[in-house]
Amino acid sequence: MGNGFFIITGTSRGIGEALAKKVLEEGHTVLGVSRNRSEKLHSPQYHHLSFDLSDTAHLDQVIENASDILTKSGFDFVCLVNNAATIEPTGVIEACPAPEIEAHVKIDLISPMLLTSLFIGRFSSLNARKKIAFISSGAAFHASPGESMYCSTKAGLLMFAQCVGLEQADRQDGFEVLSIGPGMVDTAMQLVIRSKTREEFARADFFKQAFESGRLQDPARVAEKILAVLENRYEQGKYVSVNEI
């Protein structure tokens, strides 16, 4: 991979935090984007932008920060990892407050779409290997009661990645595009789901059993696999499960 620069959203915890830590350990540079800064990410090569990804009108700030870093150092690999997501609101759709529905769609779907557009627009002429990754979920493929928002936005993001991948396929020095399935990971999002009652979330018992039976993967191990996926080359727009690594 050489000297890499990664823009990773959602680095305050979970997969984003673990991936940023792994990338830094490998000697690369990271711009982490999240409302809060992780206490685990300490490195001269770590740059943090405190930003609420539901503020879609000002997402150009992310790209401006990335551009400032890129102009100061030479990188031969530049990667945008759209990782940030929220599970809320859960429950039957008529019980989901309208402001929470709107915020969910902004964070989980509109924000990565806009960041992708801005990233490609700004760095198309960059003389480096360029990649865009979307952290996906099994929810993109399977409908689930109480998860209409999460399933819908993940499914939309999967299709978006496929379409953008096709757009880039025939471009010389275009952007590599893929979706990455991390599987079930022991994150704060899983904790939120397990804390729900069956009335609040129909599949709460399933996720509680998954945790109790040790089926959840360690974020650090998943981060290693995600980085391996990012280093490899795949068909444009492909969905890659970390279980393939």
Phi and psi in degrees as GROMACS dihedral restraints (atoms count N, CA, C in turn):
[ dihedral_restraints ]
;  ai    aj    ak    al  type     phi  dphi    fc
    3     4     5     6     1    75.0    20    10
    4     5     6     7     1  -140.0    20    10
    6     7     8     9     1   -92.3    20    10
    7     8     9    10     1   108.2    20    10
    9    10    11    12     1  -106.8    20    10
   10    11    12    13     1   149.5    20    10
   12    13    14    15     1  -125.5    20    10
   13    14    15    16     1   125.0    20    10
   15    16    17    18     1  -120.5    20    10
   16    17    18    19     1   128.6    20    10
   18    19    20    21     1   -98.7    20    10
   19    20    21    22     1   117.7    20    10
   21    22    23    24     1  -124.4    20    10
   22    23    24    25     1   123.9    20    10
   24    25    26    27     1   -91.9    20    10
   25    26    27    28     1   149.1    20    10
   27    28    29    30     1    74.0    20    10
   28    29    30    31     1    49.4    20    10
   30    31    32    33     1   -95.0    20    10
   31    32    33    34     1     6.5    20    10
   33    34    35    36     1   -75.5    20    10
   34    35    36    37     1   -19.8    20    10
   36    37    38    39     1  -168.1    20    10
   37    38    39    40     1   178.8    20    10
   39    40    41    42     1    61.7    20    10
   40    41    42    43     1  -143.5    20    10
   42    43    44    45     1   -62.7    20    10
   43    44    45    46     1   -42.2    20    10
   45    46    47    48     1   -60.6    20    10
   46    47    48    49     1   -44.8    20    10
   48    49    50    51     1   -63.1    20    10
   49    50    51    52     1   -46.2    20    10
   51    52    53    54     1   -65.3    20    10
   52    53    54    55     1   -39.1    20    10
   54    55    56    57     1   -68.1    20    10
   55    56    57    58     1   -43.7    20    10
   57    58    59    60     1   -59.4    20    10
   58    59    60    61     1   -42.7    20    10
   60    61    62    63     1   -62.2    20    10
   61    62    63    64     1   -43.3    20    10
   63    64    65    66     1   -65.8    20    10
   64    65    66    67     1   -42.6    20    10
   66    67    68    69     1   -62.0    20    10
   67    68    69    70     1   -42.2    20    10
   69    70    71    72     1   -64.6    20    10
   70    71    72    73     1   -39.5    20    10
   72    73    74    75     1   -62.3    20    10
   73    74    75    76     1   -28.7    20    10
   75    76    77    78     1   -83.4    20    10
   76    77    78    79     1     0.6    20    10
   78    79    80    81     1    91.6    20    10
   79    80    81    82     1    11.7    20    10
   81    82    83    84     1   -94.0    20    10
   82    83    84    85     1   176.5    20    10
   84    85    86    87     1  -108.2    20    10
   85    86    87    88     1   142.3    20    10
   87    88    89    90     1  -130.5    20    10
   88    89    90    91     1   135.3    20    10
   90    91    92    93     1  -106.7    20    10
   91    92    93    94     1   109.0    20    10
   93    94    95    96     1   -92.8    20    10
   94    95    96    97     1   134.5    20    10
   96    97    98    99     1  -121.9    20    10
   97    98    99   100     1   112.6    20    10
   99   100   101   102     1  -166.3    20    10
  100   101   102   103     1   163.0    20    10
  102   103   104   105     1   -64.7    20    10
  103   104   105   106     1   -39.9    20    10
  105   106   107   108     1  -116.2    20    10
  106   107   108   109     1   149.6    20    10
  108   109   110   111     1   -92.0    20    10
  109   110   111   112     1   135.3    20    10
  111   112   113   114     1   -72.7    20    10
  112   113   114   115     1   138.4    20    10
  114   115   116   117     1   -75.9    20    10
  115   116   117   118     1   -10.5    20    10
  117   118   119   120     1   -88.7    20    10
  118   119   120   121     1    -9.6    20    10
  120   121   122   123     1  -104.0    20    10
  121   122   123   124     1    93.5    20    10
  123   124   125   126     1  -126.3    20    10
  124   125   126   127     1   111.0    20    10
  126   127   128   129     1  -167.6    20    10
  127   128   129   130     1   144.5    20    10
  129   130   131   132     1   -61.1    20    10
  130   131   132   133     1   -19.4    20    10
  132   133   134   135     1   -94.5    20    10
  133   134   135   136     1     6.3    20    10
  135   136   137   138     1  -103.7    20    10
  136   137   138   139     1   126.6    20    10
  138   139   140   141     1  -118.7    20    10
  139   140   141   142     1   133.7    20    10
  141   142   143   144     1  -117.1    20    10
  142   143   144   145     1   136.0    20    10
  144   145   146   147     1  -117.1    20    10
  145   146   147   148     1   113.8    20    10
  147   148   149   150     1   -78.4    20    10
  148   149   150   151     1   112.3    20    10
  150   151   152   153     1  -152.9    20    10
  151   152   153   154     1   137.1    20    10
  153   154   155   156     1   -91.8    20    10
  154   155   156   157     1   112.7    20    10
  156   157   158   159     1   -70.6    20    10
  157   158   159   160     1    -6.2    20    10
  159   160   161   162     1   -79.8    20    10
  160   161   162   163     1   -10.4    20    10
  162   163   164   165     1   -86.1    20    10
  163   164   165   166     1    69.9    20    10
  165   166   167   168     1   -67.6    20    10
  166   167   168   169     1   -19.8    20    10
  168   169   170   171     1   -70.2    20    10
  169   170   171   172     1   -16.8    20    10
  171   172   173   174     1  -121.3    20    10
  172   173   174   175     1    25.0    20    10
  174   175   176   177     1   -65.9    20    10
  175   176   177   178     1   -17.3    20    10
  177   178   179   180     1   -61.5    20    10
  178   179   180   181     1   -20.3    20    10
  180   181   182   183     1   -61.5    20    10
  181   182   183   184     1   -34.6    20    10
  183   184   185   186     1   -63.3    20    10
  184   185   186   187     1   -47.3    20    10
  186   187   188   189     1   -68.6    20    10
  187   188   189   190     1   -36.3    20    10
  189   190   191   192     1   -62.5    20    10
  190   191   192   193     1   -43.2    20    10
  192   193   194   195     1   -63.2    20    10
  193   194   195   196     1   -42.0    20    10
  195   196   197   198     1   -63.2    20    10
  196   197   198   199     1   -41.7    20    10
  198   199   200   201     1   -62.9    20    10
  199   200   201   202     1   -39.7    20    10
  201   202   203   204     1   -60.5    20    10
  202   203   204   205     1   -41.1    20    10
  204   205   206   207     1   -68.9    20    10
  205   206   207   208     1   -42.2    20    10
  207   208   209   210     1   -65.0    20    10
  208   209   210   211     1   -33.4    20    10
  210   211   212   213     1   -73.7    20    10
  211   212   213   214     1   -16.9    20    10
  213   214   215   216     1   -94.1    20    10
  214   215   216   217     1   -15.4    20    10
  216   217   218   219     1  -141.3    20    10
  217   218   219   220     1   154.4    20    10
  219   220   221   222     1   -95.1    20    10
  220   221   222   223     1   125.3    20    10
  222   223   224   225     1  -123.9    20    10
  223   224   225   226     1   143.4    20    10
  225   226   227   228     1  -107.0    20    10
  226   227   228   229     1     2.8    20    10
  228   229   230   231     1  -145.1    20    10
  229   230   231   232     1   124.5    20    10
  231   232   233   234     1  -128.3    20    10
  232   233   234   235     1   127.7    20    10
  234   235   236   237     1  -138.1    20    10
  235   236   237   238     1   131.9    20    10
  237   238   239   240     1  -102.2    20    10
  238   239   240   241     1   121.6    20    10
  240   241   242   243     1  -111.5    20    10
  241   242   243   244     1   105.5    20    10
  243   244   245   246     1   -82.2    20    10
  244   245   246   247     1    94.1    20    10
  246   247   248   249     1  -110.8    20    10
  247   248   249   250     1   -34.0    20    10
  249   250   251   252     1   -57.4    20    10
  250   251   252   253     1   138.8    20    10
  252   253   254   255     1  -161.5    20    10
  253   254   255   256     1   157.2    20    10
  255   256   257   258     1  -126.6    20    10
  256   257   258   259     1   146.4    20    10
  258   259   260   261     1   -90.3    20    10
  259   260   261   262     1   -24.9    20    10
  261   262   263   264     1   -78.2    20    10
  262   263   264   265     1   146.7    20    10
  264   265   266   267     1   -86.1    20    10
  265   266   267   268     1   147.6    20    10
  267   268   269   270     1  -110.2    20    10
  268   269   270   271     1   168.8    20    10
  270   271   272   273     1   106.2    20    10
  271   272   273   274     1   174.0    20    10
  273   274   275   276     1   -60.3    20    10
  274   275   276   277     1   145.1    20    10
  276   277   278   279     1   -61.0    20    10
  277   278   279   280     1   -33.5    20    10
  279   280   281   282     1   -70.5    20    10
  280   281   282   283     1   -14.5    20    10
  282   283   284   285     1   -95.3    20    10
  283   284   285   286     1    -3.0    20    10
  285   286   287   288     1   -86.4    20    10
  286   287   288   289     1   121.1    20    10
  288   289   290   291     1   -62.9    20    10
  289   290   291   292     1   140.7    20    10
  291   292   293   294     1   -56.2    20    10
  292   293   294   295     1   -42.9    20    10
  294   295   296   297     1   -62.9    20    10
  295   296   297   298     1   -34.4    20    10
  297   298   299   300     1   -71.1    20    10
  298   299   300   301     1   -36.6    20    10
  300   301   302   303     1   -61.5    20    10
  301   302   303   304     1   -46.9    20    10
  303   304   305   306     1   -62.7    20    10
  304   305   306   307     1   -45.1    20    10
  306   307   308   309     1   -62.6    20    10
  307   308   309   310     1   -40.3    20    10
  309   310   311   312     1   -60.2    20    10
  310   311   312   313     1   -49.1    20    10
  312   313   314   315     1   -63.7    20    10
  313   314   315   316     1   -37.2    20    10
  315   316   317   318     1   -64.0    20    10
  316   317   318   319     1   -45.7    20    10
  318   319   320   321     1   -73.3    20    10
  319   320   321   322     1   -45.4    20    10
  321   322   323   324     1   -86.6    20    10
  322   323   324   325     1   -22.0    20    10
  324   325   326   327     1  -129.4    20    10
  325   326   327   328     1   -55.3    20    10
  327   328   329   330     1   -66.1    20    10
  328   329   330   331     1   -44.0    20    10
  330   331   332   333     1   -58.8    20    10
  331   332   333   334     1   -51.1    20    10
  333   334   335   336     1   -64.7    20    10
  334   335   336   337     1   -31.8    20    10
  336   337   338   339     1   -62.9    20    10
  337   338   339   340     1   -48.0    20    10
  339   340   341   342     1   -67.4    20    10
  340   341   342   343     1   -41.4    20    10
  342   343   344   345     1   -60.8    20    10
  343   344   345   346     1   -40.2    20    10
  345   346   347   348     1   -62.1    20    10
  346   347   348   349     1   -46.2    20    10
  348   349   350   351     1   -59.7    20    10
  349   350   351   352     1   -47.4    20    10
  351   352   353   354     1   -65.5    20    10
  352   353   354   355     1   -40.1    20    10
  354   355   356   357     1   -63.1    20    10
  355   356   357   358     1   -47.1    20    10
  357   358   359   360     1   -66.3    20    10
  358   359   360   361     1   -43.9    20    10
  360   361   362   363     1   -61.1    20    10
  361   362   363   364     1   -38.7    20    10
  363   364   365   366     1   -80.6    20    10
  364   365   366   367     1   -37.2    20    10
  366   367   368   369     1  -113.0    20    10
  367   368   369   370     1    17.0    20    10
  369   370   371   372     1   -58.0    20    10
  370   371   372   373     1   -37.0    20    10
  372   373   374   375     1   -87.9    20    10
  373   374   375   376     1     1.7    20    10
  375   376   377   378     1   -66.2    20    10
  376   377   378   379     1   131.0    20    10
  378   379   380   381     1   -85.7    20    10
  379   380   381   382     1    77.8    20    10
  381   382   383   384     1  -163.2    20    10
  382   383   384   385     1   163.3    20    10
  384   385   386   387     1   -72.3    20    10
  385   386   387   388     1   130.2    20    10
  387   388   389   390     1  -123.9    20    10
  388   389   390   391     1   136.2    20    10
  390   391   392   393     1  -142.0    20    10
  391   392   393   394     1   145.9    20    10
  393   394   395   396     1  -128.0    20    10
  394   395   396   397     1   125.8    20    10
  396   397   398   399     1  -124.6    20    10
  397   398   399   400     1   143.6    20    10
  399   400   401   402     1  -118.9    20    10
  400   401   402   403     1   122.4    20    10
  402   403   404   405     1   -78.4    20    10
  403   404   405   406     1   114.1    20    10
  405   406   407   408     1   -99.2    20    10
  406   407   408   409     1  -160.1    20    10
  408   409   410   411     1  -164.9    20    10
  409   410   411   412     1   156.0    20    10
  411   412   413   414     1   -61.3    20    10
  412   413   414   415     1   -20.2    20    10
  414   415   416   417     1   -64.1    20    10
  415   416   417   418     1   -19.6    20    10
  417   418   419   420     1   -68.9    20    10
  418   419   420   421     1   -19.7    20    10
  420   421   422   423     1  -111.5    20    10
  421   422   423   424     1   -20.4    20    10
  423   424   425   426     1  -127.2    20    10
  424   425   426   427     1   120.4    20    10
  426   427   428   429     1   -69.1    20    10
  427   428   429   430     1   142.4    20    10
  429   430   431   432     1  -142.9    20    10
  430   431   432   433     1   131.4    20    10
  432   433   434   435     1   -64.1    20    10
  433   434   435   436     1   136.0    20    10
  435   436   437   438     1    87.3    20    10
  436   437   438   439     1    -5.9    20    10
  438   439   440   441     1  -124.0    20    10
  439   440   441   442     1    31.4    20    10
  441   442   443   444     1   -59.9    20    10
  442   443   444   445     1   -36.7    20    10
  444   445   446   447     1   -69.8    20    10
  445   446   447   448     1   -50.1    20    10
  447   448   449   450     1   -65.6    20    10
  448   449   450   451     1   -44.4    20    10
  450   451   452   453     1   -62.7    20    10
  451   452   453   454     1   -42.4    20    10
  453   454   455   456     1   -67.1    20    10
  454   455   456   457     1   -44.7    20    10
  456   457   458   459     1   -70.9    20    10
  457   458   459   460     1   -36.3    20    10
  459   460   461   462     1   -67.8    20    10
  460   461   462   463     1   -38.4    20    10
  462   463   464   465     1   -65.1    20    10
  463   464   465   466     1   -41.4    20    10
  465   466   467   468     1   -62.9    20    10
  466   467   468   469     1   -40.3    20    10
  468   469   470   471     1   -68.2    20    10
  469   470   471   472     1   -35.0    20    10
  471   472   473   474     1   -63.0    20    10
  472   473   474   475     1   -46.0    20    10
  474   475   476   477     1   -66.0    20    10
  475   476   477   478     1   -38.9    20    10
  477   478   479   480     1   -58.9    20    10
  478   479   480   481     1   -45.0    20    10
  480   481   482   483     1   -61.6    20    10
  481   482   483   484     1   -40.6    20    10
  483   484   485   486     1   -63.3    20    10
  484   485   486   487     1   -43.7    20    10
  486   487   488   489     1   -65.5    20    10
  487   488   489   490     1   -46.6    20    10
  489   490   491   492     1   -65.7    20    10
  490   491   492   493     1   -35.9    20    10
  492   493   494   495     1   -59.7    20    10
  493   494   495   496     1   -42.1    20    10
  495   496   497   498     1   -65.9    20    10
  496   497   498   499     1   -37.2    20    10
  498   499   500   501     1   -63.1    20    10
  499   500   501   502     1   -33.7    20    10
  501   502   503   504     1   -88.6    20    10
  502   503   504   505     1   -13.8    20    10
  504   505   506   507     1   -57.5    20    10
  505   506   507   508     1   -40.1    20    10
  507   508   509   510     1  -100.9    20    10
  508   509   510   511     1     9.4    20    10
  510   511   512   513     1   -89.2    20    10
  511   512   513   514     1   133.8    20    10
  513   514   515   516     1   -69.1    20    10
  514   515   516   517     1   129.7    20    10
  516   517   518   519     1    57.9    20    10
  517   518   519   520     1    36.8    20    10
  519   520   521   522     1   -76.7    20    10
  520   521   522   523     1  -176.4    20    10
  522   523   524   525     1   -90.4    20    10
  523   524   525   526     1   135.0    20    10
  525   526   527   528     1   -78.2    20    10
  526   527   528   529     1   137.7    20    10
  528   529   530   531     1  -131.6    20    10
  529   530   531   532     1   132.8    20    10
  531   532   533   534     1  -156.6    20    10
  532   533   534   535     1   161.3    20    10
  534   535   536   537     1  -110.1    20    10
  535   536   537   538     1   144.5    20    10
  537   538   539   540     1  -122.6    20    10
  538   539   540   541     1   124.7    20    10
  540   541   542   543     1   -93.6    20    10
  541   542   543   544     1   112.9    20    10
  543   544   545   546     1   -84.5    20    10
  544   545   546   547     1   -10.5    20    10
  546   547   548   549     1    76.6    20    10
  547   548   549   550     1  -168.0    20    10
  549   550   551   552     1   -84.8    20    10
  550   551   552   553     1   121.7    20    10
  552   553   554   555     1  -122.7    20    10
  553   554   555   556     1   143.8    20    10
  555   556   557   558     1   -77.5    20    10
  556   557   558   559     1    84.8    20    10
  558   559   560   561     1  -122.6    20    10
  559   560   561   562     1   176.1    20    10
  561   562   563   564     1   -63.2    20    10
  562   563   564   565     1   -31.2    20    10
  564   565   566   567     1   -63.1    20    10
  565   566   567   568     1   -41.0    20    10
  567   568   569   570     1   -63.3    20    10
  568   569   570   571     1   -38.0    20    10
  570   571   572   573     1   -63.2    20    10
  571   572   573   574     1   -40.3    20    10
  573   574   575   576     1   -61.0    20    10
  574   575   576   577     1   -45.2    20    10
  576   577   578   579     1   -62.8    20    10
  577   578   579   580     1   -43.0    20    10
  579   580   581   582     1   -67.2    20    10
  580   581   582   583     1   -23.3    20    10
  582   583   584   585     1   -79.7    20    10
  583   584   585   586     1    -9.2    20    10
  585   586   587   588     1   -78.9    20    10
  586   587   588   589     1   150.8    20    10
  588   589   590   591     1   -83.0    20    10
  589   590   591   592     1   165.9    20    10
  591   592   593   594     1   -62.2    20    10
  592   593   594   595     1   -31.7    20    10
  594   595   596   597     1   -69.9    20    10
  595   596   597   598     1   -34.4    20    10
  597   598   599   600     1   -78.6    20    10
  598   599   600   601     1   -32.1    20    10
  600   601   602   603     1  -150.6    20    10
  601   602   603   604     1   112.4    20    10
  603   604   605   606     1   -58.3    20    10
  604   605   606   607     1   -32.7    20    10
  606   607   608   609     1  -101.4    20    10
  607   608   609   610     1    20.9    20    10
  609   610   611   612     1   -57.0    20    10
  610   611   612   613     1   -42.5    20    10
  612   613   614   615     1   -64.5    20    10
  613   614   615   616     1   -35.6    20    10
  615   616   617   618     1   -60.4    20    10
  616   617   618   619     1   -45.4    20    10
  618   619   620   621     1   -74.0    20    10
  619   620   621   622     1   -31.2    20    10
  621   622   623   624     1   -64.3    20    10
  622   623   624   625     1   -42.9    20    10
  624   625   626   627     1   -66.0    20    10
  625   626   627   628     1   -37.3    20    10
  627   628   629   630     1   -62.1    20    10
  628   629   630   631     1   -40.3    20    10
  630   631   632   633     1   -68.3    20    10
  631   632   633   634     1   -47.7    20    10
  633   634   635   636     1   -65.6    20    10
  634   635   636   637     1   -28.8    20    10
  636   637   638   639     1   -90.2    20    10
  637   638   639   640     1     3.3    20    10
  639   640   641   642     1    75.2    20    10
  640   641   642   643     1    26.0    20    10
  642   643   644   645     1   -86.6    20    10
  643   644   645   646     1    -8.6    20    10
  645   646   647   648     1   -82.2    20    10
  646   647   648   649     1   137.6    20    10
  648   649   650   651     1   -87.1    20    10
  649   650   651   652     1   152.7    20    10
  651   652   653   654     1   -73.7    20    10
  652   653   654   655     1   131.1    20    10
  654   655   656   657     1   -56.4    20    10
  655   656   657   658     1   -37.4    20    10
  657   658   659   660     1   -63.6    20    10
  658   659   660   661     1   -41.1    20    10
  660   661   662   663     1   -67.8    20    10
  661   662   663   664     1   -40.5    20    10
  663   664   665   666     1   -64.2    20    10
  664   665   666   667     1   -38.6    20    10
  666   667   668   669     1   -60.8    20    10
  667   668   669   670     1   -40.2    20    10
  669   670   671   672     1   -58.9    20    10
  670   671   672   673     1   -43.3    20    10
  672   673   674   675     1   -69.5    20    10
  673   674   675   676     1   -38.9    20    10
  675   676   677   678     1   -62.8    20    10
  676   677   678   679     1   -42.3    20    10
  678   679   680   681     1   -63.3    20    10
  679   680   681   682     1   -38.0    20    10
  681   682   683   684     1   -62.9    20    10
  682   683   684   685     1   -39.6    20    10
  684   685   686   687     1   -63.3    20    10
  685   686   687   688     1   -43.6    20    10
  687   688   689   690     1   -63.3    20    10
  688   689   690   691     1   -31.6    20    10
  690   691   692   693     1   -73.6    20    10
  691   692   693   694     1   -29.2    20    10
  693   694   695   696     1   -82.2    20    10
  694   695   696   697     1   168.2    20    10
  696   697   698   699     1  -111.3    20    10
  697   698   699   700     1   139.4    20    10
  699   700   701   702     1  -136.3    20    10
  700   701   702   703     1   168.7    20    10
  702   703   704   705     1   -58.0    20    10
  703   704   705   706     1   141.1    20    10
  705   706   707   708     1   -58.6    20    10
  706   707   708   709     1   132.8    20    10
  708   709   710   711     1    77.4    20    10
  709   710   711   712     1     6.3    20    10
  711   712   713   714     1   -68.1    20    10
  712   713   714   715     1   147.3    20    10
  714   715   716   717     1   -94.8    20    10
  715   716   717   718     1   124.0    20    10
  717   718   719   720     1  -121.3    20    10
  718   719   720   721     1   123.6    20    10
  720   721   722   723     1   -85.6    20    10
  721   722   723   724     1   139.9    20    10
  723   724   725   726     1   -64.8    20    10
  724   725   726   727     1   -18.2    20    10
  726   727   728   729     1   -67.7    20    10
  727   728   729   730     1   -13.4    20    10
  729   730   731   732     1   -80.3    20    10
  730   731   732   733     1   -11.5    20    10
